[in-house]
Amino acid sequence: MIIENGCIVSIHYELRNTDGTVISASPEGTPLTYVHGSGSIISGLERELTGKRAGDEFRAVIQPEDGYGKINPNLITVFKREAFAGIDSIQPGAQLQAQDSQGGIQIITVKSVSDEEVTVDRNHPLAGQTLVFDIKVESVRK
């Protein structure tokens, strides 16, 4: 059976950046399972999986616009340091949870810290990156 919309697909994957650093991987013996066409994985990877079969192994290189998007400079914001009162240690690279305007939880990344200001990035941590997936299709079913 080939992968098409509505199929339940299980894959093993290893995700790297273009420098070869492993970003994430499916746990040993535990494939990632999703419904194809539901939008639960990035569009570029879903497109690369379409038409594949159980047992197929391949590499998919996903450009930012088909992954987590390009970096949106409007999502980089400078706050007064006082807005982070109660956080003992705030360092560049730290990821924090924030509440968005609709009450949802969003992960933000601290870009820089000074005595007066903290710059945060609300882009997805993988925004702007080309993603390299090594994939093995474990199973495909209706």
N, C-alpha and C positions, 0 to 999 in steps of 0.2 A: 504494500500500500504506500502511495506517495503522500507526502505532507501537503495538505491543502487546508483551506479554512474549515474550522470545526473539528479538525482532528486533535486528539490528545497526544501530545508529543513529549517524549522524555529524551533529554540530551545530557551528555557529559560535556563540560566545557572548561577551558582555561582561558582567561582573559588577560592579555598583556597590553602595555602601552608600546609605542614604536621603539622605545629603548630596550624592550625585552623584559621589563620588570613585570612580574606577575601581580595583577591587581586583585583578581579573585578567581575562584575555581569551584566547580561542583565538588562537594565532599566525596571522598573515596567511597564508592559503592552506593552513592545516593544521587541519582541524576536529578536535574531540574526538570520538572514536569509542568506543562502549560497547555492552554487551548490555543491552537494556531488561529490567527486572525482576530483574536480578542484584544490585541493591543497591550498584552501583559509583558511583552519583551520589546526591546527597541526595534523600530521599523526596519532598519538596515539588516539586522540579524534575522528578523522574520522573513524578509525578502530572500535572503541567502538560503534559508532553510526550505522555502517553498520548492516542491518538486523532488526533494531528497527522500530517501528511504531508510528504514532501519538498517544499521550496519555501515552506512556512509560515514566517511571521515573526511574532513576538509578544513581549510583555513579560510576565514572570512575577515577581510579588512574593511572596517566600517568608518566612513568619514564622519566628522562631527555633526553635520546636518542630518545624517541618518542615525545618529546615536543619541547623545544627550544635548545636542544643539551647539551652536557657536556661543562663545562668551558674550553675554549681553552686558555692556558697561553700565546700563541703567540699574542693574541688580547689585552693583558695588556701591555701598553706602558708608558714609562717615558719621559716626555717632559721638556724642560727648562721652567721655570716660565714665561719668556719673551714671549713665544708663546701664552700666555693668556692675553697679554696686552690689555687693554680696557674693561676687565671684572672686574667690581668693586669688587665683592665679590665672591670668588670661595671657596667652602667648600666641604669636603667629602660627597658623596651622591648626590651631584648636578648632574642633567642630562642636557647635552648640545647638541646642534645640531652641527654636523661637516659634511664636504663634503668629500665623499670618492674619490678614484682615478678615478672613472668613472663619477663623477659629481653628484652622488646620495646623498641624505641626510641620515645621520646615527646618531642615538642617542648614545652618549657616557656617561658613568657614572664616575664621579671623585671619585677615591679611596682614594687618600691621597694628601696632599698639604704641601710643606715646603717653605722656603724662596727662594730656588733655583729650586725646581722641583715640577711638578704636575704629578701624576700617574693616568692614565685613563684606563677604561675597555671598550672595544668595543664589548664584548659579549652582547647578548640580556640580558636585566635585569632579565629574568626568566631562563636563562641558568643555568644548574646544579641543578635545583630544581625539586623535585617530585611534580606534580600538582594534586590536588584533585578537580574534577568537580562534582557538583550535577546538573543533567540534567533533564529537562522535554521536551519531543518532542511535540511541538505545532502542527505542520502540516508537511505533506510530499505530494508533487505533482510532476507530470512530468513536 
